[in-house]
Amino acid sequence: MLELDKKSMENIDPEGPQEIVVNIGPQHPSTHGVLRLVVTLDGERIVKCDPVVGYLHRALEKIAENRTYLQFVPLTDRIDYCASMNSNLPWVMAAEKLGGITPPPRAEYIRVIVCELNRVASHLVWWATNLLDLGAVTPFNYAFRDREMIIDLFEMLCGARLLYGYMRVGGVSKDLPDEFIPKTRKFIEHFREAIKDYDRLVTGNIIFQTRTIDKGVLSPEDAVAYGVTGPNLRASGVSWDLRRDEPYSVYPEFNFEIPLGKKGDCFDRYIVRMDEMRQSCNIVEQALNKLPSGPVIVPELPYRLKIPKGEVYVRTEAPRGEMGVYLVSDGDSKAYRAKIRTGSFSNLSVFPSMLPGALLQDMIAISGSMDFILPEIDR
Amino acid sequence: MNRSEIKQKLEEKFSCYKFSDDPDNPEGIIIQPDALLDVAKYLVNDIDLAFNFLNFVTAIDRGSKFEVVYMLSSIPLKHRVLLKVAVPREVPEIESVTTIWPTANWHEREAYDLFGIKFLNHPDLRRIMMPDGWEGHPLRKDYVHENMVHLPDMG
């Protein structure tokens, strides 16, 4: 026996608390990326949890100080790779707001369409992986079948399947191809039926409900105090959606509902996201019906766009909460400072306070229902 | 409420502190470092202000000083404000607001890690992004690292 082990064996007090420290991650199937959780356990119950992040830190904010506004657009895709379109949006909106650039109306509509489709795709990844964590393997196949259709639409639009880099300061890079609109309508028609299948397959399932109802309850007070946003906040019953409460782009022109939860448990978070996917379909359908004609980008904007001195904070409702860009310009063609505020960062900071007393298996259900994405936390 | 109304309320409440408009930011109010905790408590608790939501805490490197930035929103009243506090580069220290907004915990850790700003009375001031034992604070403008490559400036 090693000297160190001998010493630690001698120090165990048989009458004292039998706490053990379990290290989960950074490479673990249920952490969705490289999140490390140092969990202190008393038997099966969690005493303390300390998340360790930073494994995906790419210093995007530093890189932003060294790139022109256009050059940084592809890097914003990497903030949240499950929702690249939604990650493009705050960056280009911040540059436009500070530069006094108004994108043409058709571009605004296209942005809303692609963002809402991307929200559905992102929630489908959540649905698939959350259920996979809970031991249900089949839903994964259904979700990825339908997500594939959205990815095909985006591939038609810009050639990429995951990191689109589609938006530009002043509009979007290309107009919609001819087949895009009929195929999107077809997808929505298909998806409205498919989501009923999802409900039949999972939502009423007794094992699923036992694992999620009354587990990981997040009170509205805690949610607000810890800066939780997005579906997690709305599941706690706080009606706060930037698309309605601080409207941006052309969202005021659409009718949609904000789904709310009652208790803030894992099941409420599930229901809210399922309803959000339905609402996103409604928004896409309305935007397709109202889509104006015209150009999709402000013509002849210089590649080396100079933005006047000033500061702005622009925030949008991304699938995982408030994603905002705080842009500081000193009048040059590069940002002086760019702070990227993401939903998952604050959503993860509340996570340790939800765990004490829960079982270890509940931790997996809770982290799945919170829908963290690690590149967004580490940036 | 817009900035001038918020500023007026602050000036009425705290005659001992100085408040000024931020020339760069139409939402920004510059406050003194020693006023931070008093102002923060007032902004949360006053019924007409109710800034219950802290969006983020970050910093800007301005050469001789750092500007610590607090973005605040009110969920019930749907207004927002940005507070700025200047701290000297030699002694970058400021009180932590974790007791007022718990979310500040991680945001202040990030500002500490990347800018080296020391938040006094913070419960757990450790690096969050960079590995423990990393030298320097990467988002400072004078930060250099052997692996950093400057791209040629494009035309």
Interface residues (C-beta under 8 A of the other chain):
Chain A: V53 G54 H57 A59 E61 K62 N66 T68 V224 A225 Y226 G227 V238 W240 D245 E246 Y303 R304 K309 G310 E311 V312 Y313 R315 E322 G324 Y326 V328 Y336 R337 K339 R341 F345 S346 L348 S349 V350 D378 R379
Chain B: D22 D24 N25 E27 G28 N52 F53 L54 N55 F56 T58 I60 D61 V69 M71 I75 K78 L82 W101 P102 T103 N105 W106 H107 L114 R127 I128 M129 M130 P131 P138 L139 H150 L151 M154 G155
